[in-house]
Each structure stands twice: as structure tokens, then as C-alpha cells.
Amino acid sequence: MIRSLRNRLFVALTAVIMLTSAAGAVFAYKWAFDEAIEIQDSALIQVAGLAHSGKSVVGGALHGVEENADIWLIELGNTPRGNPDERRLFTLQDGLHGTTVRGQPVRVLLGTRAEGSRFAVAQPTAVRDETARDMALRTLLPIALLVPCLLLVTALIIAHSLRPIVSLAENLDARRADDLAALPTAGTPSELQPFIVSINALLARIGSLMEQQRRFLADAAHELRTPITALSLQAENLEAVSLSADARDRAAALRQGVQRTKHLLDQLLALARYEASPSSPDPRALLALDGAAREVVADLMPRAIDRGIDLGFERIERVDVRCEAIMATSIIRNLLDNALRFTPDGGRIDLDIYPDGDAAVLCIADTGPGIAACEIDRVFEPFFRGSRPDGDGTGLGLAIVARIVASLDGTIILANRDAAKRSGLEVTIRLPAACCAGDPQPT
């Protein structure tokens, strides 16, 4: 069963064209064949007219008669004589007849002159039919050439007619997952407009549901911050209280759980904020990306030193972007936080920041376990933690990074540094650069 509408239309129209062309070819062939026979009868009449007037036609040029027409002029005399064929021809009435002469079927025209002598003009049927077939086949040549042209034109018309559907699909495919803007109906065929209206209604319902989900997420996270902050303060106050070793361990576990919950709430609020406001930043917000990276690295350096991780810059150059400081900081901190979480003690994390044409490039590479190939496309989903849910991660960091990068019209690419061994992860972010100037700075 043909599922493609384009293929279905092409097959149907091809069948119609082929059947119509075949019927037209049969009619044209029969008509041309009959016309060719009539033309050859006219040639016999022309020769007979010359013979009736007594003019010689042997070796003469006859207008409208081909040289290979193989026309015979047989003089029959005033009385039956000669071979049996001539005697039999003498008995026929004047006019056109079909008979046999010299052992082969012929078309013959009998005539009588004024003095009473008779003659016959004959032509073999095989020659007549061959000539008629050649003329008829030449008549079919334009049809044979027209059919492929019609099929090509049909394919082009179908492709052009279905182009709005293809454009609609390309429009949807090119959109970001969070782009729920209505599809345009202006300039679209009337047959597609009900379909587009239904899609727009569906997008509106999905947008409403997503907005409700974001609002609920933000409200819940906001409402939980106050009690969690209170719990955090109480847990910190326990440090000043004299406790047994067992109670102190439990208090430490409580503080760790509260901190993790507080971090989760901060991430949820950040995700809700960037999903609710995906618009581009203020164009006046000019930020030195390398400076923001230096500040984040400085904040995380004690954590890296405690675990013996070599955290630093391989390459850092001055490059400015149109971005709010909190957005750039969130990108770099979330990426470095992930790298620190999965890089083993004694490992290495390298940062590269440099201009590349009209883009600012941020690259962070670690010596961690990398990401399974089947999970790379899913790590930007909220709460997805993959097959290695180690540490105290929330599964929201990369989702927040992806939202911010998309709002800045940038791109983010994740790749394992050693694909065969799935060792080490390299994250490359390209953002539109406000300017690309500056010499390499020392690390």
C-alpha cells in the first residue's frame, strides 16, 4: 500500500496518462494506417490515369509516388490473353480490387481505354502494409516523446503543489522544543488551513499546560525555600551544641540533605525562570565571557583542590558576548559542577575560551567517565541523570544550560573525548560574539 500522498498522486496520474496515451496511440495508428492505404490507392489511381491517357509511366517520375512503391502496370489488351493472372484480371470490372498476382496478394486497379484495350495497375499488399505501418509508426513518435514530458511535468506540478506541506513540516522540524508559536496561515492553500488551525489549537493547549506546569514548579519551589532555609539554619545551629559522635554524624547527614534540597530548589527556580523568559537578553548587556569564567573557577577552586583535581585554563582570550552576567555564570558553573562531580580524584578539567570568527567559544573537557552514546541526546532533559546517577546532582544543570544557550542563539555540543573507550567528556558552546579582539592572556 502506497502511504505517500505524492507517490499516490504520481502513480494515479501516471496510470491515467499511460492509459490515455495508449488509447490515443491505438486510434492514431489505425487512422494513420488507413490514411496511408488511401494515399497508396491514390497513387494507383494516378498511375492508372497516366496509363489511360496513353502516356508512358515506365521509368518516369510520378508526383506523390515513392520510387520503392513497387507499382506494376499490366497491359491486358482487347481480349483475354497471356498468363492465367492476366486472363483472370481481364474478367474483373473496372475499379479497385484485391486479388493475387505472381503468387502474392496485391491491390489492383482495372481500367479500360476508349479504344477498348484494358490495363491493370497493381501493387503488392505486403509493400502497401509495410509502407502504411512505417507512416503510422512515425505518427506515434510525437506521442512517444510527449508521454515522458507529461510525466516530468506531472511530477513537477505535484512537487510544487505539495510544497506547502513540506514547508510546514520543515517549519515544525526547525523549531526548538519550547517554541509553541502559532503556525502562519497567510499564503497557505485553503485545503491546509483547517489542518494548520487544528495544529495551532493543539500548540495553544500544550503551551497552556506547560505554563501551568512551570507555574506550579516555580510556586512549589518558592514556597519550599522558606522552610528549607529554616531547617538549614537549625542544622547549622546544631554545630554549636555539644553532641555525641553519633548525633553529630546524624546532624552532618541532615545538613547535607538540607543543602542538597536547597540546591534542588535553586535549580528548579532557575529552570522555571529561563523557561518562562526565553527571550534574548538586553542588547546593552555586554559581558566579558573570560572574566565570568575566571570568577567561577576561582569559586570552585577550593573544591577541586580538596580532591586533587587540576582545574584551570588551557587557553583563555578576551571575548565579549551580549549576555547577562547571571546567565553566563549559570552556564559555566553548571558545566564545571558536572565536571567536578564525575571527574575522579586526581583528574583534570581544562577550560578554553576564545573567539572564532563571529562566535565566542567555551570548551570544558574533563577526564571523567564520559556519557553513553545512547544518552547524549537525552542529557538535556530535566531530571535525566543517565546510567551513572552518582553524587548529589539534580539532573537539571544541563537542562538549564541548554535553555540559556538557546535563548542566546547559541549551540551546545557534547562529545566523548575517546569515543571508543567512552572516556572523558568535552562540552563545546558557541555564542554570538559581541566583538572578537584581544591577545591571548596568560593562564
RODO-2510 file (C-alpha; in nm, 4 decimals, decimal comma):
residues 443
     n   res          X          Y          Z
     1     m     0,0000     0,0000     0,0000
     2     i     0,1362     0,3393    -0,1025
     3     r     0,1431     0,5693     0,2024
     4     s     0,2995     0,8738     0,0400
     5     l     0,0431     1,1195    -0,0944
     6     r     0,2955     1,2416    -0,3507
     7     n     0,3640     0,8887    -0,4745
     8     r    -0,0062     0,8053    -0,4766
     9     l    -0,0875     1,1080    -0,6912
    10     f     0,2035     1,0393    -0,9237
    11     v     0,1079     0,6739    -0,9696
    12     a    -0,2580     0,7623    -1,0323
    13     l    -0,1787     1,0374    -1,2813
    14     t     0,0843     0,8202    -1,4483
    15     a    -0,1747     0,5471    -1,4942
    16     v    -0,4216     0,7974    -1,6435
    17     i    -0,1555     0,9396    -1,8772
    18     m    -0,0376     0,5961    -1,9875
    19     l    -0,3907     0,4644    -2,0478
    20     t    -0,4942     0,7807    -2,2322
    21     s    -0,1751     0,7774    -2,4367
    22     a    -0,2191     0,4091    -2,5197
    23     a    -0,5774     0,4657    -2,6344
    24     g    -0,4692     0,7709    -2,8333
    25     a    -0,1789     0,5774    -2,9840
    26     v    -0,4074     0,2936    -3,0980
    27     f    -0,6502     0,5409    -3,2563
    28     a    -0,3683     0,7419    -3,4179
    29     y    -0,2025     0,4259    -3,5513
    30     k    -0,5265     0,2965    -3,7053
    31     w    -0,6103     0,6379    -3,8507
    32     a    -0,2576     0,6857    -3,9947
    33     f    -0,2569     0,3305    -4,1330
    34     d    -0,5888     0,3843    -4,3109
    35     e    -0,4724     0,7204    -4,4418
    36     a    -0,1541     0,5613    -4,5757
    37     i    -0,3591     0,2938    -4,7542
    38     e    -0,5775     0,5630    -4,9097
    39     i    -0,2676     0,7534    -5,0232
    40     q    -0,1376     0,4405    -5,1899
    41     d    -0,4759     0,3882    -5,3565
    42     s    -0,4408     0,7440    -5,4842
    43     a    -0,1019     0,6505    -5,6253
    44     l    -0,2630     0,3603    -5,8125
    45     i    -0,5289     0,5961    -5,9463
    46     q    -0,2590     0,8428    -6,0562
    47     v    -0,0694     0,5722    -6,2427
    48     a    -0,3937     0,4456    -6,3916
    49     g    -0,4753     0,7975    -6,5127
    50     l    -0,1456     0,8179    -6,6943
    51     a    -0,1930     0,4721    -6,8439
    52     h    -0,5487     0,5621    -6,9526
    53     s    -0,4221     0,8659    -7,1410
    54     g    -0,1618     0,6544    -7,3157
    55     k     0,1400     0,8243    -7,1559
    56     s     0,4421     0,6133    -7,0715
    57     v     0,4971     0,5584    -6,6993
    58     v     0,7942     0,3255    -6,7207
    59     g     1,0956     0,4969    -6,5579
    60     g     0,9008     0,8223    -6,5237
    61     a     0,8713     1,0285    -6,2060
    62     l     0,5268     1,0295    -6,0521
    63     h     0,4429     1,3070    -5,8075
    64     g     0,3321     1,1608    -5,4744
    65     v     0,4516     0,8106    -5,5628
    66     e     0,7644     0,6773    -5,3927
    67     e     1,0317     0,5115    -5,6005
    68     n     1,0103     0,1936    -5,3910
    69     a     0,6309     0,1780    -5,4153
    70     d     0,6684    -0,1333    -5,6414
    71     i     0,3698    -0,0475    -5,8662
    72     w     0,3128    -0,2718    -6,1701
    73     l     0,1403    -0,1677    -6,4904
    74     i    -0,0038    -0,4727    -6,6704
    75     e    -0,1413    -0,4321    -7,0254
    76     l    -0,4314    -0,6777    -7,0763
    77     g    -0,5187    -0,5947    -7,4410
    78     n    -0,8658    -0,6072    -7,6012
    79     t    -0,9267    -0,9764    -7,5326
    80     p    -0,8263    -1,2191    -7,2606
    81     r    -0,4764    -1,3441    -7,3319
    82     g    -0,1399    -1,4119    -7,1733
    83     n    -0,0840    -1,5998    -6,8486
    84     p    -0,3625    -1,7069    -6,6120
    85     d    -0,3163    -1,3969    -6,3926
    86     e    -0,3766    -1,1645    -6,6898
    87     r    -0,6783    -1,3630    -6,8076
    88     r    -0,8253    -1,3532    -6,4575
    89     l    -0,7616    -0,9804    -6,4269
    90     f    -0,9356    -0,9241    -6,7635
    91     t    -1,2557    -1,0709    -6,6201
    92     l    -1,2656    -0,8136    -6,3352
    93     q    -1,4677    -0,4961    -6,3633
    94     d    -1,3028    -0,1561    -6,3734
    95     g    -1,2123    -0,0314    -6,0277
    96     l    -1,0125    -0,1355    -5,7222
    97     h    -0,9916    -0,4995    -5,6238
    98     g    -0,7914    -0,7300    -5,4019
    99     t    -0,6533    -1,0389    -5,5727
   100     t    -0,3390    -1,2462    -5,6323
   101     v    -0,0781    -1,1736    -5,8980
   102     r     0,2509    -1,3551    -5,9447
   103     g     0,1760    -1,5625    -5,6428
   104     q     0,1337    -1,2769    -5,3932
   105     p    -0,1626    -1,0731    -5,2712
   106     v    -0,1994    -0,7384    -5,4492
   107     r    -0,4232    -0,4351    -5,4632
   108     v    -0,5191    -0,3832    -5,8280
   109     l    -0,6978    -0,1107    -6,0227
   110     l    -0,8604    -0,2141    -6,3582
   111     g    -0,9225     0,0400    -6,6341
   112     t    -1,0446     0,0442    -6,9985
   113     r    -0,9286     0,2898    -7,2632
   114     a    -1,1539     0,4455    -7,5247
   115     e    -1,0362     0,2070    -7,7985
   116     g    -1,1312    -0,0896    -7,5783
   117     s    -0,7919    -0,2021    -7,4529
   118     r    -0,7703    -0,2773    -7,0826
   119     f    -0,4909    -0,2406    -6,8290
   120     a    -0,4252    -0,3141    -6,4632
   121     v    -0,2192    -0,1208    -6,2089
   122     a    -0,1174    -0,3481    -5,9200
   123     q     0,0807    -0,3142    -5,6013
   124     p     0,1787    -0,5967    -5,3592
   125     t    -0,0201    -0,5879    -5,0364
   126     a     0,2951    -0,6571    -4,8317
   127     v     0,4598    -0,3426    -4,9696
   128     r     0,1475    -0,1377    -4,9067
   129     d     0,1175    -0,2639    -4,5488
   130     e     0,4861    -0,2043    -4,4768
   131     t     0,4647     0,1498    -4,6085
   132     a     0,1440     0,2120    -4,4122
   133     r     0,2999     0,0757    -4,0929
   134     d     0,6061     0,2971    -4,1344
   135     m     0,3888     0,6043    -4,1785
   136     a     0,1683     0,5073    -3,8844
   137     l     0,4679     0,4466    -3,6570
   138     r     0,6101     0,7859    -3,7486
   139     t     0,2768     0,9308    -3,6447
   140     l     0,3220     0,7711    -3,2996
   141     l     0,6650     0,9288    -3,2473
   142     p     0,5288     1,2611    -3,1097
   143     i     0,3093     1,0688    -2,8646
   144     a     0,6070     0,8590    -2,7522
   145     l     0,8058     1,1771    -2,6895
   146     l     0,5131     1,3528    -2,5239
   147     v     0,4491     1,0868    -2,2579
   148     p     0,7854     1,1276    -2,0731
   149     c     0,7443     1,5051    -2,0902
   150     l     0,3962     1,4759    -1,9407
   151     l     0,5265     1,2516    -1,6628
   152     l     0,8039     1,5004    -1,5826
   153     v     0,5618     1,7939    -1,5833
   154     t     0,3228     1,5933    -1,3644
   155     a     0,5986     1,5205    -1,1128
   156     l     0,6968     1,8892    -1,1031
   157     i     0,3359     2,0026    -1,0603
   158     i     0,2790     1,7531    -0,7782
   159     a     0,6010     1,8587    -0,6048
   160     h     0,5063     2,2267    -0,6382
   161     s     0,1503     2,1649    -0,5201
   162     l     0,2692     1,9738    -0,2123
   163     r     0,5461     2,2206    -0,1327
   164     p     0,3339     2,3998     0,1316
   165     i     0,3031     2,0710     0,3210
   166     v     0,6796     2,0170     0,3036
   167     s     0,7393     2,3764     0,4158
   168     l     0,5017     2,3246     0,7069
   169     a     0,6909     2,0111     0,8134
   170     e     1,0272     2,1906     0,7790
   171     n     0,8923     2,4782     0,9887
   172     l     0,7939     2,2395     1,2666
   173     d     1,1195     2,0410     1,2476
   174     a     1,3340     2,3545     1,2677
   175     r     1,1663     2,4794     1,5844
   176     r     1,3042     2,4429     1,9317
   177     a     1,1161     2,2070     2,1578
   178     d     0,9811     2,5005     2,3616
   179     d     0,8729     2,7089     2,0599
   180     l     0,4939     2,6835     2,0576
   181     a     0,4217     2,9885     1,8421
   182     a     0,1238     2,9509     1,6078
   183     l     0,1923     2,8418     1,2522
   184     p     0,1236     3,1088     0,9885
   185     t    -0,1888     3,0644     0,7755
   186     a    -0,1254     3,3515     0,5336
   187     g    -0,0421     3,2331     0,1855
   188     t    -0,1199     2,8676     0,2583
   189     p    -0,3629     2,6676     0,0405
   190     s    -0,7210     2,6636     0,1634
   191     e    -0,7085     2,2836     0,1946
   192     l    -0,4280     2,3127     0,4523
   193     q    -0,5786     2,5884     0,6629
   194     p    -0,8136     2,3659     0,8706
   195     f    -0,5158     2,1409     0,9413
   196     i    -0,3000     2,4377     1,0449
   197     v    -0,5789     2,5789     1,2619
   198     s    -0,6051     2,2430     1,4408
   199     i    -0,2277     2,2314     1,4943
   200     n    -0,2312     2,5878     1,6315
   201     a    -0,5107     2,4959     1,8697
   202     l    -0,3092     2,1939     1,9859
   203     l     0,0033     2,4093     2,0314
   204     a    -0,2000     2,6570     2,2349
   205     r    -0,3285     2,3781     2,4621
   206     i     0,0219     2,2374     2,5039
   207     g     0,1545     2,5852     2,5812
   208     s    -0,1142     2,6342     2,8426
   209     l    -0,0320     2,3012     3,0064
   210     m     0,3403     2,3779     3,0039
   211     e     0,2779     2,7198     3,1518
   212     q     0,0697     2,5647     3,4287
   213     q     0,3462     2,3128     3,4924
   214     r     0,6126     2,5859     3,5060
   215     r     0,3974     2,7983     3,7340
   216     f     0,3356     2,5069     3,9657
   217     l     0,7061     2,4195     3,9680
   218     a     0,8104     2,7765     4,0420
   219     d     0,5433     2,8266     4,3077
   220     a     0,6241     2,4977     4,4781
   221     a     0,9978     2,5675     4,4773
   222     h     0,9397     2,9204     4,6049
   223     e     0,7094     2,8066     4,8840
   224     l     0,9551     2,5371     4,9919
   225     r     1,2522     2,7733     5,0141
   226     t     1,1391     2,9314     5,3412
   227     p     1,1014     2,6076     5,5429
   228     i     1,4172     2,4642     5,3873
   229     t     1,6093     2,7792     5,4813
   230     a     1,4767     2,7476     5,8357
   231     l     1,5856     2,3842     5,8503
   232     s     1,9280     2,4822     5,7191
   233     l     1,9699     2,7438     5,9924
   234     q     1,8618     2,4971     6,2604
   235     a     2,1021     2,2371     6,1268
   236     e     2,3864     2,4887     6,1335
   237     n     2,2944     2,5854     6,4923
   238     l     2,3477     2,2232     6,5923
   239     e     2,7208     2,2713     6,5297
   240     a     2,7422     2,4918     6,8384
   241     v     2,5675     2,2325     7,0537
   242     s     2,7648     1,9627     7,2342
   243     l     2,6553     1,6361     7,0792
   244     s     2,7675     1,2802     7,0895
   245     a     2,9640     1,1427     6,7977
   246     d     2,6592     0,9515     6,6701
   247     a     2,4341     1,2566     6,6984
   248     r     2,6977     1,4745     6,5277
   249     d     2,7121     1,2288     6,2343
   250     r     2,3362     1,2419     6,2061
   251     a     2,3401     1,6219     6,2175
   252     a     2,6018     1,6249     5,9412
   253     a     2,3817     1,3967     5,7288
   254     l     2,0868     1,6289     5,7999
   255     r     2,2856     1,9357     5,6898
   256     q     2,3951     1,7549     5,3736
   257     g     2,0362     1,6593     5,2897
   258     v     1,9124     2,0113     5,3539
   259     q     2,1864     2,1568     5,1343
   260     r     2,1000     1,9140     4,8565
   261     t     1,7312     2,0053     4,8829
   262     k     1,8155     2,3756     4,8815
   263     h     2,0335     2,3257     4,5707
   264     l     1,7485     2,1393     4,4002
   265     l     1,5056     2,4219     4,4761
   266     d     1,7514     2,6811     4,3413
   267     q     1,7879     2,4768     4,0218
   268     l     1,4114     2,4387     3,9874
   269     l     1,3627     2,8132     4,0238
   270     a     1,6363     2,8805     3,7698
   271     l     1,4843     2,6347     3,5220
   272     a     1,1394     2,7861     3,5678
   273     r     1,2808     3,1372     3,5213
   274     y     1,4634     3,0580     3,1964
   275     e     1,1728     2,8574     3,0544
   276     a     0,9283     3,1349     3,1369
   277     s     1,1528     3,4049     2,9824
   278     p     1,3246     3,2539     2,6784
   279     s     1,3632     3,5909     2,5066
   280     s     1,7026     3,7287     2,4107
   281     p     1,8928     3,9320     2,6702
   282     d     1,9208     4,3079     2,6779
   283     p     2,1458     4,4011     2,3812
   284     r     2,3174     4,6546     2,6037
   285     a     2,4327     4,3815     2,8453
   286     l     2,7933     4,3412     2,7318
   287     l     2,9885     4,0785     2,9257
   288     a     3,3468     3,9546     2,9122
   289     l     3,2995     3,5777     2,8977
   290     d     3,6582     3,5126     3,0051
   291     g     3,6126     3,7298     3,3131
   292     a     3,2980     3,5450     3,4168
   293     a     3,4816     3,2137     3,3747
   294     r     3,7707     3,3325     3,5936
   295     e     3,5281     3,4184     3,8758
   296     v     3,3512     3,0815     3,8626
   297     v     3,6808     2,8904     3,8505
   298     a     3,8055     3,0878     4,1499
   299     d     3,4901     2,9971     4,3482
   300     l     3,5202     2,6264     4,2656
   301     m     3,8985     2,6015     4,3039
   302     p     3,8906     2,5004     4,6752
   303     r     3,6573     2,2127     4,5931
   304     a     3,8895     2,0985     4,3138
   305     i     4,1997     2,1288     4,5344
   306     d     4,0394     1,9184     4,8083
   307     r     4,0026     1,6319     4,5589
   308     g     4,3361     1,6834     4,3842
   309     i     4,1711     1,7818     4,0546
   310     d     4,3744     2,0003     3,8205
   311     l     4,1222     2,2722     3,7290
   312     g     4,2453     2,5505     3,5027
   313     f     4,2580     2,7205     3,1643
   314     e     4,4332     2,5712     2,8648
   315     r     4,3519     2,8748     2,6523
   316     i     4,1827     3,1962     2,7508
   317     e     4,1394     3,5037     2,5350
   318     r     3,9312     3,8151     2,5676
   319     v     3,5896     3,7729     2,4064
   320     d     3,2701     3,9663     2,4782
   321     v     2,9119     3,8445     2,4437
   322     r     2,5688     4,0049     2,4719
   323     c     2,4626     3,8256     2,7853
   324     e     2,3587     3,8970     3,1408
   325     a     2,6191     3,8030     3,3984
   326     i     2,3870     3,5647     3,5823
   327     m     2,3247     3,3688     3,2605
   328     a     2,6942     3,3270     3,1754
   329     t     2,7761     3,2385     3,5336
   330     s     2,4974     2,9803     3,5423
   331     i     2,6263     2,8181     3,2205
   332     i     2,9871     2,7904     3,3405
   333     r     2,9025     2,6909     3,6983
   334     n     2,6634     2,4147     3,5967
   335     l     2,9109     2,2698     3,3469
   336     l     3,2009     2,2822     3,5933
   337     d     2,9817     2,1422     3,8689
   338     n     2,9029     1,8406     3,6491
   339     a     3,2689     1,8023     3,5541
   340     l     3,3797     1,8110     3,9188
   341     r     3,1112     1,5618     4,0166
   342     f     3,2127     1,2981     3,7620
   343     t     3,5883     1,3570     3,7384
   344     p     3,7729     1,1143     3,9684
   345     d     4,0114     1,2387     4,2352
   346     g     4,3426     1,3392     4,0823
   347     g     4,1770     1,4038     3,7440
   348     r     4,1892     1,7083     3,5223
   349     i     3,9430     1,9718     3,3948
   350     d     4,0507     2,2111     3,1213
   351     l     3,8728     2,5246     3,0003
   352     d     3,9194     2,7001     2,6662
   353     i     3,7683     3,0413     2,5922
   354     y     3,8499     3,2147     2,2659
   355     p     3,6925     3,3978     1,9706
   356     d     3,6299     3,2059     1,6489
   357     g     3,5075     3,4315     1,3702
   358     d     3,1799     3,5836     1,4861
   359     a     3,1407     3,3350     1,7728
   360     a     3,2655     3,3075     2,1276
   361     v     3,3719     2,9528     2,2091
   362     l     3,3618     2,7977     2,5556
   363     c     3,5035     2,4452     2,5796
   364     i     3,5208     2,2390     2,9001
   365     a     3,6915     1,8988     2,8899
   366     d     3,7295     1,6559     3,1795
   367     t     3,8813     1,3133     3,2434
   368     g     3,5625     1,1587     3,3777
   369     p     3,3778     0,8501     3,2514
   370     g     3,2054     1,0300     2,9637
   371     i     2,8457     0,9680     2,8542
   372     a     2,6972     0,6657     2,6807
   373     a     2,6204     0,7373     2,3158
   374     c     2,2549     0,6459     2,3669
   375     e     2,2239     0,9067     2,6447
   376     i     2,3941     1,2089     2,4839
   377     d     2,0698     1,3237     2,3194
   378     r     1,8780     1,2940     2,6472
   379     v     2,1080     1,4643     2,8963
   380     f     1,9400     1,7998     2,8312
   381     e     1,6056     1,6658     2,9549
   382     p     1,5106     1,7871     3,3043
   383     f     1,5829     1,5328     3,5811
   384     f     1,7597     1,2904     3,3463
   385     r     2,0702     1,1622     3,5253
   386     g     2,1691     0,8789     3,2937
   387     s     2,3104     0,5442     3,3929
   388     r     2,5551     0,6997     3,6409
   389     p     2,3387     0,8870     3,8944
   390     d     2,6349     0,9341     4,1290
   391     g     2,6782     1,2241     4,3667
   392     d     2,4194     1,4812     4,4692
   393     g     2,3229     1,6053     4,1223
   394     t     1,9648     1,7047     4,0440
   395     g     1,9579     1,6285     3,6717
   396     l     1,8715     1,9935     3,5997
   397     g     2,2098     2,1530     3,5351
   398     l     2,2415     2,0658     3,1668
   399     a     1,8724     2,1404     3,1109
   400     i     1,9291     2,4924     3,2457
   401     v     2,2432     2,5339     3,0330
   402     a     2,0551     2,4243     2,7206
   403     r     1,7730     2,6732     2,7866
   404     i     2,0147     2,9635     2,8376
   405     v     2,2263     2,8775     2,5324
   406     a     1,9134     2,8528     2,3165
   407     s     1,7906     3,1911     2,4407
   408     l     2,1279     3,3401     2,3386
   409     d     2,1008     3,1872     1,9873
   410     g     2,3995     2,9663     2,0602
   411     t     2,4753     2,5978     2,0192
   412     i     2,5989     2,3309     2,2588
   413     i     2,7679     2,0046     2,1614
   414     l     2,8613     1,7149     2,3900
   415     a     3,1132     1,4531     2,2799
   416     n     3,3243     1,1869     2,4434
   417     r     3,6942     1,2662     2,4091
   418     d     3,7674     0,8999     2,3411
   419     a     3,4557     0,7579     2,1747
   420     a     3,5901     0,4026     2,1685
   421     k     3,6621     0,3912     2,5414
   422     r     3,3903     0,6442     2,6311
   423     s     3,6435     0,8323     2,8395
   424     g     3,6237     1,1981     2,9254
   425     l     3,3563     1,4472     2,8203
   426     e     3,4035     1,7606     2,6122
   427     v     3,1357     2,0285     2,6095
   428     t     3,1617     2,2976     2,3422
   429     i     2,9384     2,6043     2,3480
   430     r     2,9339     2,8665     2,0736
   431     l     2,7671     3,2011     2,1437
   432     p     2,7352     3,5048     1,9146
   433     a     3,0289     3,7292     1,9980
   434     a     2,9784     4,0983     2,0556
   435     c     3,3413     4,1556     1,9487
   436     c     3,6380     3,9306     1,8976
   437     a     3,9507     4,1116     1,9995
   438     g     4,2385     4,0708     2,2345
   439     d     4,5617     3,8857     2,2586
   440     p     4,5989     3,5559     2,4428
   441     q     4,6199     3,6106     2,8140
   442     p     4,8385     3,4093     3,0468
   443     t     4,6731     3,1254     3,2392
***
